[in-house]
Amino acid sequence: MYRRIVKKSTLTAGILLILCTATVSALDREIVLGREDQWQDVSYSENLLLSKGRWGSQDLVLQEAEYVVDQSADLLVHFNRRPFQDQVGRYRVAEEDLLLSRRVAALGGGSGGFNSGNRGLRLVPEPGAVFFQGSWLQDFSIEFWLYPALLSDGEQVLLWQGARWNGDTVIPQELRCAVQDRALVWAFENVFTGPLGQATSIRLRGVTALVPRDWHHHLLRYDSRLGLLEYLVDGIPEAIVYTTDSGLERGAVLLPFIGDAGPGQVKVGAGFTGFVDELRISRAFTEAPNLNRYSSNVGVFVSRTFDLGYTGTKLKRIDGVYRTPGDSAVYFYYRMTDRADADTSDVPWTQFEAGQLLTGSRGRYLQVMVELYPDGSRRQTPEVSELRLVYEQDLPPAPPTGLYAEAGNEKVKLHWSTVNEDDLGGYFVYYGSEPGRYHGRDSDLGFSPIDVGRVSQVEVTGLSNSRLYYFAVVAYDATDPPHRSLFSREVSARPSSLLP
């Protein structure tokens, strides 16, 4: 979109950087990215999202490091929008008695809000799910972000209940994650078993007291080769047990079995007060969970190629409205070319600072690129609200004026007023024997048009006497290829042997 600059405003330093202080020329034109156009002029984007910005428009921000569905994924609930659903598709949502919070979220656009009076989220495992009946499990991990409000004893974060057969006897099973003494306790009742179907009770309790109204990441992971069951908070081990017949590192490993005596269900947040985000179950021992809001990957925006209308157009500056909290960073680049195919892919990028005056930057086709980097803790993202591409077109010269013709013997002398242009390259003289049709081939100066250089008069020789000729002059500039003016007014003259 093109727009004239009317006014620039200055906002509080340290909150918003507005780098657009150069003097505005009446010939300046603009292309605005962001704000009203919502960054639609894009040819490539990676690791970026659009987020509501300062003016209510869409800002470029880094994509948060939410999990994506991979080969090991069994369950993934983002809590970003309603209705809540498992992104993997192995669990059916049977009930969702909870709130969607967009103000309190660990990652993404929202979290699940629970209170002790609600029934929470109820998930029914489908065939192929970890908690589907009759499943022997190998490696697995359960993880989520938790924002507790009360931390009262007995608050239940996660619960699965089922049953298995042991001969003719039905043995109840349970996996429960609940609050006790301001920490989470994981309890497995008859989930891990050996070849004889023996009953087991395994508990893991966190040692660090949790803090209400603060996000923490919780991970329970299991290594079936070692029988290692480990609980971590924010990536730090809190409790370790070995699911062996001895309870020690050495011993026969007891494997988890999801009983076949009846279907079980997974319940989230029933009796819990607070928020849950990024609930994930995977069939793998998670080595490196996502603990940061943003990944270390750079976010990249590349605009489409803009046609500025004329070759040799001068790019004067690119203004930026952006914010870099903490030690996050934004870098800007552009590239230009005059190539008629508008392909800039093999043109190197030039880095610049937003708002700086650009010298020697000319071309017809322009692309810009923005790179966004998170802060060192990967908890804050830069925000880019707007880019303004300010340029001055290299317009064609004005047409020559004052043209008149003086006939002679086999020649016509032409005169015109000099065109006052700094980058004037010269003039083309057009001639022909019909009005407005300048296809002359008679002159010994050459076929029409004749490039006469930077003169303002010329004698066109080698013409036929008694024939009426028509003339017009066009100015051109020093660009490559040159820009040509409109035609001057047309004049005519008839050479004659009676003339000198």
Backbone torsions as a table, in degrees:
resi	resn	phi	psi	omega
1	MET	NA	145.7	-178.1
2	TYR	-110.6	142.0	-176.4
3	ARG	-157.9	141.1	174.8
4	ARG	-76.5	144.9	174.1
5	ILE	-78.0	127.4	177.9
6	VAL	-107.8	-47.7	-175.3
7	LYS	-155.9	143.0	173.2
8	LYS	-111.2	139.0	178.5
9	SER	-116.1	150.0	-179.4
10	THR	-107.7	128.9	179.0
11	LEU	-108.6	170.3	-174.3
12	THR	-56.6	128.4	178.4
13	ALA	-63.9	143.2	-178.6
14	GLY	89.2	-18.1	175.8
15	ILE	-102.2	-44.2	-178.8
16	LEU	-140.8	134.3	176.3
17	LEU	-100.1	121.6	177.2
18	ILE	-122.6	109.8	-173.9
19	LEU	-113.9	82.2	-178.3
20	CYS	-153.1	65.7	-170.4
21	THR	-106.7	-5.3	-175.4
22	ALA	-69.0	155.1	179.1
23	THR	-65.3	138.2	-177.1
24	VAL	-95.9	126.7	177.7
25	SER	-90.9	153.2	177.5
26	ALA	-65.2	-19.8	-179.7
27	LEU	-90.1	-7.4	-178.4
28	ASP	-66.1	141.6	171.6
29	ARG	-124.4	162.9	-175.2
30	GLU	-134.5	148.9	162.8
31	ILE	-120.9	127.1	-176.2
32	VAL	-108.4	123.8	173.8
33	LEU	-106.5	137.0	-176.1
34	GLY	91.9	-166.8	-176.9
35	ARG	51.2	-118.1	-171.8
36	GLU	-66.2	-32.2	-176.5
37	ASP	-83.5	-8.0	174.1
38	GLN	54.5	38.4	173.6
39	TRP	59.8	38.2	-179.7
40	GLN	-76.2	-22.0	-177.5
41	ASP	-82.7	64.1	-174.4
42	VAL	-119.2	139.1	172.2
43	SER	-108.3	-22.1	-178.6
44	TYR	-157.3	137.9	177.6
45	SER	-146.6	139.8	-179.3
46	GLU	-143.6	132.7	174.7
47	ASN	60.7	32.7	-179.9
48	LEU	-128.7	154.1	172.9
49	LEU	-132.4	162.7	170.6
50	LEU	-99.7	131.4	-178.1
51	SER	-132.3	145.9	-180.0
52	LYS	-59.9	124.7	-173.5
53	GLY	-104.0	-162.8	-172.6
54	ARG	-60.7	-38.1	-176.1
55	TRP	-98.3	12.5	-177.4
56	GLY	84.1	-4.3	177.1
57	SER	-90.6	-176.6	-174.1
58	GLN	-94.2	125.8	175.6
59	ASP	-101.2	149.9	170.2
60	LEU	-78.7	126.1	176.1
61	VAL	-137.0	163.8	177.7
62	LEU	-70.4	144.3	174.2
63	GLN	-71.9	132.7	-178.5
64	GLU	-73.1	155.0	-170.9
65	ALA	-83.2	52.5	173.9
66	GLU	-69.2	149.9	175.7
67	TYR	-66.2	151.2	171.8
68	VAL	-116.5	161.5	179.7
69	VAL	-70.9	123.4	176.4
70	ASP	-126.2	-172.0	-174.4
71	GLN	-65.1	-28.7	-177.9
72	SER	-88.9	-9.4	-173.0
73	ALA	-66.7	134.3	176.2
74	ASP	-114.1	-39.2	178.2
75	LEU	-145.6	138.2	175.9
76	LEU	-149.7	114.4	177.2
77	VAL	-120.5	117.9	-178.0
78	HIS	-85.9	-24.5	-175.7
79	PHE	60.8	29.5	-179.3
80	ASN	-86.3	-27.0	-177.0
81	ARG	-155.5	160.4	176.5
82	ARG	-102.9	148.4	-1.5
83	PRO	-72.0	145.0	177.5
84	PHE	-67.0	144.4	179.6
85	GLN	-152.7	157.2	175.1
86	ASP	-81.0	119.3	-177.9
87	GLN	-66.8	-23.9	-179.6
88	VAL	-79.7	-33.9	178.0
89	GLY	93.5	14.2	-179.5
90	ARG	-99.3	-5.4	179.4
91	TYR	-129.4	131.1	178.0
92	ARG	-95.4	131.7	178.4
93	VAL	-78.4	112.5	-178.9
94	ALA	-92.6	-24.9	-179.1
95	GLU	-158.2	140.3	175.2
96	GLU	-137.8	82.2	178.7
97	ASP	-96.1	72.7	-178.7
98	LEU	-158.1	173.9	-178.5
99	LEU	-104.1	156.3	169.0
100	LEU	-100.5	117.9	179.2
101	SER	-105.8	124.4	175.1
102	ARG	-100.0	-8.0	-179.9
103	ARG	-89.9	-30.0	-179.0
104	VAL	-119.2	110.7	-179.3
105	ALA	-149.6	142.5	174.5
106	ALA	-80.3	-45.3	179.0
107	LEU	-142.5	151.7	174.7
108	GLY	75.6	-158.6	-171.0
109	GLY	-93.4	3.5	-179.9
110	GLY	-178.8	178.2	176.3
111	SER	-145.0	167.1	176.8
112	GLY	-89.1	125.1	-179.7
113	GLY	-99.9	121.5	-176.0
114	PHE	-118.0	152.6	167.9
115	ASN	-142.2	162.9	-170.0
116	SER	-63.2	-19.1	-178.9
117	GLY	-88.2	-6.0	-177.8
118	ASN	-100.7	161.0	-178.3
119	ARG	-87.2	-10.6	175.5
120	GLY	79.3	-152.6	-177.1
121	LEU	-106.4	127.1	-179.5
122	ARG	-116.3	125.3	-174.7
123	LEU	-119.3	133.6	178.9
124	VAL	-105.5	119.5	-179.6
125	PRO	-68.7	138.0	174.4
126	GLU	-101.0	166.8	177.7
127	PRO	-52.4	134.3	-178.1
128	GLY	97.9	-12.2	180.0
129	ALA	-78.8	154.5	177.6
130	VAL	-55.5	-42.8	-174.8
131	PHE	-95.4	16.9	174.2
132	PHE	-76.9	141.9	-172.0
133	GLN	-60.2	141.0	177.2
134	GLY	85.3	19.3	-176.3
135	SER	-100.2	125.0	166.7
136	TRP	-87.4	128.0	-174.9
137	LEU	-101.0	147.7	169.7
138	GLN	-104.2	-130.3	177.0
139	ASP	-65.2	142.9	172.9
140	PHE	-154.7	162.2	176.3
141	SER	-141.8	143.6	172.6
142	ILE	-126.7	127.7	-178.6
143	GLU	-147.0	156.4	178.7
144	PHE	-167.1	161.4	170.0
145	TRP	-97.0	138.8	-175.7
146	LEU	-129.9	133.4	177.4
147	TYR	-126.2	85.0	-176.4
148	PRO	-75.2	146.7	177.4
149	ALA	-102.0	-34.0	-174.8
150	LEU	-117.4	-42.8	-174.7
151	LEU	60.9	44.1	176.9
152	SER	-82.1	144.4	179.3
153	ASP	-57.1	136.8	176.9
154	GLY	92.3	-10.2	176.5
155	GLU	-59.7	130.1	-172.6
156	GLN	-104.8	120.9	179.6
157	VAL	-90.6	-44.3	-175.5
158	LEU	-143.9	139.5	179.9
159	LEU	-148.0	128.9	166.7
160	TRP	-125.3	134.6	178.0
161	GLN	-130.8	135.9	178.7
162	GLY	-152.1	-160.0	179.2
163	ALA	-159.5	151.3	177.7
164	ARG	-132.9	157.7	176.9
165	TRP	-88.6	139.5	169.2
166	ASN	-130.4	92.5	-170.3
167	GLY	68.9	-122.1	178.0
168	ASP	-97.7	6.1	-175.9
169	THR	-103.7	136.4	174.4
170	VAL	-92.7	122.8	-179.5
171	ILE	-108.2	120.6	178.9
172	PRO	-68.0	147.7	178.8
173	GLN	-125.6	151.7	179.6
174	GLU	-157.4	137.7	166.7
175	LEU	-120.5	118.9	-176.5
176	ARG	-130.3	134.6	171.7
177	CYS	-120.0	114.8	-174.0
178	ALA	-141.6	165.9	-179.3
179	VAL	-86.6	134.1	172.7
180	GLN	-149.2	124.9	-179.3
181	ASP	52.4	45.2	175.2
182	ARG	63.0	25.5	175.2
183	ALA	-138.8	165.1	176.6
184	LEU	-92.5	139.3	176.8
185	VAL	-121.2	127.9	176.3
186	TRP	-102.2	126.4	-179.3
187	ALA	-124.8	129.4	177.3
188	PHE	-118.0	114.1	179.2
189	GLU	-108.7	113.5	176.2
190	ASN	59.1	24.9	176.5
191	VAL	-85.6	-44.1	178.7
192	PHE	-89.5	131.0	-175.8
193	THR	-148.4	161.6	178.2
194	GLY	-108.9	-169.2	-176.7
195	PRO	-64.6	-21.1	-179.5
196	LEU	-93.6	1.3	178.3
197	GLY	71.0	27.6	-175.3
198	GLN	-66.3	149.7	178.3
199	ALA	-76.0	144.2	-179.6
200	THR	-140.1	153.7	174.6
201	SER	-138.7	117.7	-176.1
202	ILE	-126.5	134.3	-179.8
203	ARG	-132.6	141.8	171.9
204	LEU	-129.3	131.6	-178.5
205	ARG	-126.0	133.0	175.3
206	GLY	-66.5	146.7	-178.2
207	VAL	-100.1	-16.3	-178.8
208	THR	-97.2	126.3	178.7
209	ALA	-66.7	131.7	179.3
210	LEU	-77.6	156.4	-179.7
211	VAL	-109.7	125.9	177.6
212	PRO	-61.8	153.4	175.0
213	ARG	58.4	44.9	176.0
214	ASP	-151.4	140.4	-178.7
215	TRP	-80.8	135.4	171.7
216	HIS	-139.8	147.0	179.8
217	HIS	-95.2	132.2	-178.3
218	HIS	-119.9	132.7	-177.7
219	LEU	-137.1	125.9	169.9
220	LEU	-113.3	124.7	-177.4
221	ARG	-134.5	150.3	-173.9
222	TYR	-132.0	129.5	176.2
223	ASP	-108.0	108.2	-174.2
224	SER	-71.8	-20.8	178.9
225	ARG	-69.0	-39.0	-177.5
226	LEU	-100.7	-13.1	-171.9
227	GLY	72.0	24.2	-176.0
228	LEU	-86.6	121.7	174.7
229	LEU	-116.1	120.1	-170.5
230	GLU	-131.5	139.8	177.3
231	TYR	-116.7	129.9	-178.8
232	LEU	-127.9	144.9	172.5
233	VAL	-119.9	122.4	-177.5
234	ASP	52.9	38.2	176.9
235	GLY	81.2	-0.1	-178.3
236	ILE	-105.5	125.6	-179.3
237	PRO	-60.4	132.8	178.1
238	GLU	-111.0	-30.9	-178.1
239	ALA	-159.0	144.7	179.2
240	ILE	-138.3	135.2	171.1
241	VAL	-137.1	159.3	175.5
242	TYR	-111.6	124.2	-179.1
243	THR	-87.0	67.2	178.3
244	THR	-118.6	167.7	-179.7
245	ASP	-67.7	-18.2	177.8
246	SER	-99.0	-13.8	-174.3
247	GLY	77.0	3.3	-179.4
248	LEU	-112.1	173.0	-177.8
249	GLU	-61.5	-34.7	177.4
250	ARG	-97.7	126.8	-180.0
251	GLY	158.8	170.3	178.6
252	ALA	-73.0	128.8	-176.1
253	VAL	-75.4	130.8	172.6
254	LEU	-94.5	124.7	-175.5
255	LEU	-95.2	151.0	177.2
256	PRO	-75.5	136.3	180.0
257	PHE	-131.2	125.6	176.3
258	ILE	-89.9	111.9	-167.6
259	GLY	-60.4	154.8	-177.7
260	ASP	-105.3	12.2	-178.5
261	ALA	-81.4	-4.5	179.1
262	GLY	168.0	156.4	-179.5
263	PRO	-69.5	141.3	175.9
264	GLY	-110.7	169.2	178.7
265	GLN	-134.5	153.2	176.1
266	VAL	-104.0	124.7	178.5
267	LYS	-114.9	132.8	-177.9
268	VAL	-118.7	126.7	169.9
269	GLY	75.5	10.7	178.1
270	ALA	-70.9	114.6	-177.7
271	GLY	86.9	7.2	179.7
272	PHE	-104.0	144.7	175.9
273	THR	-117.6	115.8	-178.7
274	GLY	149.5	-155.5	-174.5
275	PHE	-128.6	145.1	176.8
276	VAL	-125.8	140.5	179.0
277	ASP	-142.5	153.0	173.9
278	GLU	51.4	58.5	175.4
279	LEU	-77.4	125.7	-175.6
280	ARG	-141.6	132.9	169.7
281	ILE	-119.8	134.9	179.9
282	SER	-137.2	154.2	176.2
283	ARG	-91.4	57.9	-179.7
284	ALA	-160.7	157.0	173.5
285	PHE	-86.2	103.5	-173.8
286	THR	-69.5	111.5	-178.9
287	GLU	-79.1	-45.4	-173.9
288	ALA	-130.3	90.4	179.0
289	PRO	-70.2	160.2	175.7
290	ASN	-75.9	103.7	-178.5
291	LEU	-105.7	-9.1	-178.9
292	ASN	-108.3	152.4	-179.9
293	ARG	-66.7	-33.1	-178.7
294	TYR	-127.8	149.6	175.4
295	SER	-78.5	174.7	177.6
296	SER	-82.4	-1.7	-177.9
297	ASN	-71.9	142.2	177.9
298	VAL	-74.4	145.5	172.1
299	GLY	-96.0	133.9	-173.3
300	VAL	-127.1	131.8	171.4
301	PHE	-123.2	126.0	176.0
302	VAL	-122.2	124.7	-178.9
303	SER	-74.4	165.9	168.3
304	ARG	-69.3	170.3	177.8
305	THR	-82.7	123.6	-179.9
306	PHE	-94.3	133.9	174.7
307	ASP	-93.3	112.0	-176.7
308	LEU	-84.9	1.3	170.3
309	GLY	100.8	-37.9	-175.8
310	TYR	-139.6	142.5	172.3
311	THR	-63.3	153.4	178.4
312	GLY	73.5	10.4	178.9
313	THR	-62.3	138.1	-175.8
314	LYS	-91.1	119.7	171.9
315	LEU	-84.1	114.6	-172.8
316	LYS	-87.7	-42.7	178.4
317	ARG	-172.1	165.7	173.8
318	ILE	-128.1	112.3	-179.8
319	ASP	-84.8	146.7	-179.9
320	GLY	-131.4	138.3	171.4
321	VAL	-114.7	112.1	-174.4
322	TYR	-156.2	169.0	-177.6
323	ARG	-137.3	135.5	-179.6
324	THR	-127.4	82.0	-179.6
325	PRO	-66.0	149.4	-179.4
326	GLY	59.6	-136.8	177.0
327	ASP	-108.5	32.1	170.8
328	SER	-70.0	168.1	-172.5
329	ALA	-149.4	152.9	173.8
330	VAL	-130.9	133.9	176.8
331	TYR	-123.1	142.4	-175.3
332	PHE	-119.8	145.0	179.8
333	TYR	-143.0	155.4	171.5
334	TYR	-143.3	163.3	170.5
335	ARG	-149.6	146.4	-175.4
336	MET	-136.5	154.7	174.9
337	THR	-155.2	158.9	174.1
338	ASP	-103.4	3.5	-175.8
339	ARG	-62.7	134.7	-172.8
340	ALA	-67.1	-22.1	-179.3
341	ASP	-81.3	-0.7	176.6
342	ALA	58.9	25.8	179.6
343	ASP	-97.7	112.2	-179.0
344	THR	-103.6	7.4	-170.6
345	SER	-63.1	-27.7	-179.8
346	ASP	-100.1	11.8	177.9
347	VAL	-94.6	128.9	-177.7
348	PRO	-67.0	151.0	177.1
349	TRP	-79.3	144.6	174.7
350	THR	-114.9	123.1	179.2
351	GLN	-80.2	146.2	179.6
352	PHE	-147.8	164.0	172.7
353	GLU	-98.3	135.0	-179.2
354	ALA	-57.5	130.5	177.3
355	GLY	92.1	-13.2	-178.7
356	GLN	-74.0	148.7	175.9
357	LEU	-72.6	131.4	-178.3
358	LEU	-102.7	130.3	-179.1
359	THR	-116.1	143.0	177.6
360	GLY	72.6	16.7	-178.3
361	SER	-103.2	101.3	-177.3
362	ARG	-133.5	148.7	178.0
363	GLY	165.0	173.4	178.6
364	ARG	-100.6	-30.9	-174.3
365	TYR	-113.1	129.9	-170.0
366	LEU	-133.0	136.6	170.5
367	GLN	-129.1	149.3	173.9
368	VAL	-126.1	152.7	178.3
369	MET	-134.7	141.9	177.7
370	VAL	-125.7	134.1	175.1
371	GLU	-115.7	131.6	179.6
372	LEU	-115.4	133.7	179.2
373	TYR	-124.9	137.3	177.4
374	PRO	-73.1	170.3	175.5
375	ASP	-72.9	174.4	-175.0
376	GLY	-61.5	-31.5	179.1
377	SER	-83.6	-7.0	-178.5
378	ARG	58.4	35.9	176.3
379	ARG	-111.3	-13.1	-177.1
380	GLN	-128.2	145.1	179.9
381	THR	-116.5	145.4	168.0
382	PRO	-68.5	161.4	179.3
383	GLU	-132.3	123.8	179.4
384	VAL	-111.3	116.3	-175.3
385	SER	-93.8	-34.1	-171.0
386	GLU	-162.3	145.8	167.3
387	LEU	-127.0	136.3	176.1
388	ARG	-120.6	115.6	-179.9
389	LEU	-92.0	107.4	-175.2
390	VAL	-101.7	123.4	-176.7
391	TYR	-143.1	161.2	177.3
392	GLU	-124.5	117.8	-177.6
393	GLN	-68.3	140.9	173.8
394	ASP	-85.7	86.4	-173.2
395	LEU	-72.9	155.6	176.0
396	PRO	-64.0	155.8	177.0
397	PRO	-63.5	162.6	173.2
398	ALA	-71.0	151.7	178.9
399	PRO	-68.7	146.5	177.4
400	PRO	-61.3	147.8	178.3
401	THR	-120.8	168.9	175.2
402	GLY	70.1	22.6	-178.1
403	LEU	-70.5	131.1	170.3
404	TYR	-143.6	158.6	-173.4
405	ALA	-121.3	143.6	-179.8
406	GLU	-127.4	110.7	-176.9
407	ALA	-76.1	149.9	175.9
408	GLY	-144.0	-167.9	-179.7
409	ASN	-78.9	107.5	-178.3
410	GLU	59.9	29.6	-179.9
411	LYS	-159.2	162.5	172.5
412	VAL	-138.5	129.7	177.4
413	LYS	-97.9	128.3	-178.6
414	LEU	-111.0	141.8	176.2
415	HIS	-130.8	145.3	174.7
416	TRP	-154.8	164.0	179.8
417	SER	-79.7	141.7	-179.9
418	THR	-66.1	135.7	175.4
419	VAL	-81.8	127.0	-176.3
420	ASN	-89.6	85.8	178.3
421	GLU	-131.8	133.7	-178.4
422	ASP	-62.1	-36.8	-176.7
423	ASP	-106.4	31.8	179.1
424	LEU	-60.8	129.6	178.3
425	GLY	-96.4	-31.7	-179.2
426	GLY	155.6	-158.0	-174.6
427	TYR	-136.7	147.0	169.1
428	PHE	-108.2	132.2	175.4
429	VAL	-103.8	122.1	178.4
430	TYR	-103.0	140.9	176.8
431	TYR	-147.0	156.1	178.0
432	GLY	-172.3	175.3	-176.0
433	SER	-101.6	6.7	175.6
434	GLU	-130.7	146.8	179.5
435	PRO	-60.8	129.8	176.7
436	GLY	74.2	0.7	179.8
437	ARG	-121.9	100.4	-170.8
438	TYR	-105.4	74.3	-178.5
439	HIS	-116.7	31.9	-176.5
440	GLY	-63.7	145.1	179.3
441	ARG	-133.7	7.7	-171.4
442	ASP	-79.6	-38.9	-168.0
443	SER	-64.6	141.5	174.9
444	ASP	-76.1	-0.2	171.4
445	LEU	-82.6	-15.0	178.5
446	GLY	130.0	173.0	177.2
447	PHE	-68.8	158.5	174.8
448	SER	-73.3	135.3	0.5
449	PRO	-87.3	155.4	179.7
450	ILE	-103.2	124.6	176.8
451	ASP	-83.1	110.7	-175.3
452	VAL	-103.3	3.6	179.7
453	GLY	76.9	-151.4	-171.8
454	ARG	-94.6	25.5	177.2
455	VAL	-84.5	163.2	177.8
456	SER	-117.7	12.6	171.5
457	GLN	-154.4	151.0	-178.1
458	VAL	-154.7	148.9	176.4
459	GLU	-107.0	111.4	-180.0
460	VAL	-86.6	106.8	-174.3
461	THR	-103.6	170.5	177.6
462	GLY	80.0	19.1	-178.7
463	LEU	-88.2	164.4	-179.5
464	SER	-89.2	128.5	176.4
465	ASN	-64.3	149.6	177.8
466	SER	75.2	-6.4	177.5
467	ARG	-92.5	136.5	179.4
468	LEU	-85.4	126.8	179.8
469	TYR	-114.7	147.4	178.2
470	TYR	-115.7	141.7	-174.3
471	PHE	-133.5	149.5	169.9
472	ALA	-150.8	154.7	-177.4
473	VAL	-124.5	140.5	178.0
474	VAL	-124.3	133.6	174.9
475	ALA	-89.8	151.0	174.9
476	TYR	-137.4	156.7	-177.4
477	ASP	-102.4	-172.4	-171.3
478	ALA	-93.1	7.7	178.4
479	THR	-74.0	166.1	179.7
480	ASP	-128.2	109.3	-0.2
481	PRO	-74.3	156.1	-174.2
482	PRO	-71.9	150.9	171.1
483	HIS	-88.3	134.1	-177.4
484	ARG	-106.7	143.4	177.0
485	SER	-78.1	173.9	168.7
486	LEU	-68.1	166.7	178.2
487	PHE	-70.4	145.4	169.7
488	SER	-68.5	177.5	173.2
489	ARG	-66.1	154.5	-178.1
490	GLU	-88.4	138.5	173.4
491	VAL	-127.1	163.4	-180.0
492	SER	-136.1	156.8	177.2
493	ALA	-158.3	152.8	-178.6
494	ARG	-123.5	108.1	177.5
495	PRO	-60.9	153.2	-178.0
496	SER	-152.6	145.3	177.3
497	SER	-69.2	-16.3	179.1
498	LEU	-79.6	-11.1	-179.0
499	LEU	-96.8	154.7	-178.6
500	PRO	-70.1	NA	NA
